[in-house]
Amino acid sequence: MATPVGFHALPLPIVQLSLAAVLKCGQSFRWSIFPLLYASHGDIAVSPTSPTHEYRFCLRDRLVCLRQSPDTLFYHTVFPEVPTSPTQKALKEAETLTWLRDYFQLDIDLMKLYEDWSNRDPVFNKLRSRFSGIRMLRQDPWENLVSFICSSNNNISRITKMVTSLCKHYSPPLLSLLPPCQLDKLGENQEPESYHPFPPPSVLAAPEVASVLRSLGFGYRAEFIQRTAAMLVTAHDLDTAADAREPSEKWLMTLRDLDTSEAREELLKFIGVGRKVADCILLMSLDKREVIPVDTHVQQIAVKHYGLRASSGTKANMTPKLYDEVNTKLAKVWGDYAGWAHSVLFTADLKSFSSYGLPSPSSPAISADAESLGKEAIAVPPTPPLTPSPSPIKRRRAREVTSQPEQAVAIRDEETLQPDDSSFSGSASSLADRVKKRRRVTVDVATKL
Ligand SMILES: *[C@@H]1O[C@H](CO)[C@@H](O)[C@H](O)[C@H]1NC(C)=O
């Protein structure tokens, strides 16, 4: 597999990291995902191992673009201004690599962990081959905190929309870039997408933010976000450096050095942060690998597969006692990296992953693939260029955009997420059913469009 033009190659087996799983399973809500379109008339050589998607993530000073083949991670950085010299450029690319290693925690050998979990747990052992490459991201704590305040009583697709509109509204665009699908006819009229970094705490601390977020559809979470930002800024922003991370963000980072219960105690002080949200942040950005965030789905997994007694609590009733019971039980099964193992099981349980890791019905025929991918491509919401304070017309347009039919594979739907037996069995008949279902979903999306 040749390295795509402009990209750097990092050798990395897909069993160590599967972007298709990790960037869609509800850890981060800010990655843009583009199916790659290939011309079907043979002027471009496409091998079955060619990357199928491009993933983009906007940092404060750069846009990171990723593609993946079975044995290589390809990365490419875009800056608002082209680096002045080749040395400058090389330095910046090296920074991106450092960021990638940190964000994906590449020093941690996922194969070893899978081996360990399989030895400890027969349920995991059955899932491991289908759900390989699922690891924990090491996110920025501030972004993680705000995203998971949004996550209460919410589902993935809606959280994603909220986080996206928060960034568009409160963070000027860093740069614009065309989607990566220019090879196909579908791509001809595409407009550049604008990319917005995550806004810093001081921006969200202003009192009027609560009502603005409310008008953007955040509901009761609007005030939680503004008040949490204000608390942080008041407590930690005594001096403000213009460009870099704000002092309050640096303080959040220092929670990584506390032990789990001390760090949790600090997080619980914020508005809109309960035990589960705190545990998500501990696990996903503060290095607490043993922490298992418990919700009703995790509880159901524990009852169904790990012998937790079913009588303890009902759906609407997650008591602190039950939370601890689930936690203790699963932590015992999985050990030091229990939080990581939980994310594999959690992902396997998601409806949107019901055909993940199964042979694709159209994988040998790239042109057929491109056709269905093309439909997905349309379903990726285009980014309307928003000024810092959008006019009513633009706001209406933004709302229309967010009400587009969801991309079949990208839906993270916690509310309708059900323990799905077929994920745990993977029998031939359920495979056929799922393939049918997937086709149906693709067709549905296409018809709605
Ligand atoms: C997510 O939640 C919203 C609001 O509660 C709902 O309208 C939407 O249908 C849900 N999405 C999915 C995929 O279920």
The ligand as an SDF file (V2000), in Angstrom:
LIG
                    3D

 14 14  0  0  0  0  0  0  0  0999 V2000
  -31.0790   11.0150   20.2590 C   0  0  0  0  0  0  0  0  0  0  0  0
  -31.8180   11.8330   21.1200 O   0  0  0  0  0  0  0  0  0  0  0  0
  -32.6290   12.7850   20.4750 C   0  0  0  0  0  0  0  0  0  0  0  0
  -33.2400   13.6720   21.5390 C   0  0  0  0  0  0  0  0  0  0  0  0
  -33.6450   12.9590   22.6550 O   0  0  0  0  0  0  0  0  0  0  0  0
  -33.6630   12.0950   19.6050 C   0  0  0  0  0  0  0  0  0  0  0  0
  -34.4920   13.0370   18.9610 O   0  0  0  0  0  0  0  0  0  0  0  0
  -32.9280   11.2500   18.5940 C   0  0  0  0  0  0  0  0  0  0  0  0
  -33.8660   10.5270   17.8360 O   0  0  0  0  0  0  0  0  0  0  0  0
  -31.9740   10.3010   19.2810 C   0  0  0  0  0  0  0  0  0  0  0  0
  -31.1620    9.6860   18.2560 N   0  0  0  0  0  0  0  0  0  0  0  0
  -31.2190    8.4130   18.0200 C   0  0  0  0  0  0  0  0  0  0  0  0
  -30.3440    7.9200   16.9450 C   0  0  0  0  0  0  0  0  0  0  0  0
  -31.9440    7.6840   18.6430 O   0  0  0  0  0  0  0  0  0  0  0  0
  1  2  1  0
  1 10  1  0
  2  3  1  0
  3  4  1  0
  3  6  1  0
  4  5  1  0
  6  7  1  0
  6  8  1  0
  8  9  1  0
  8 10  1  0
 10 11  1  0
 11 12  1  0
 12 13  1  0
 12 14  2  0
M  END
$$$$
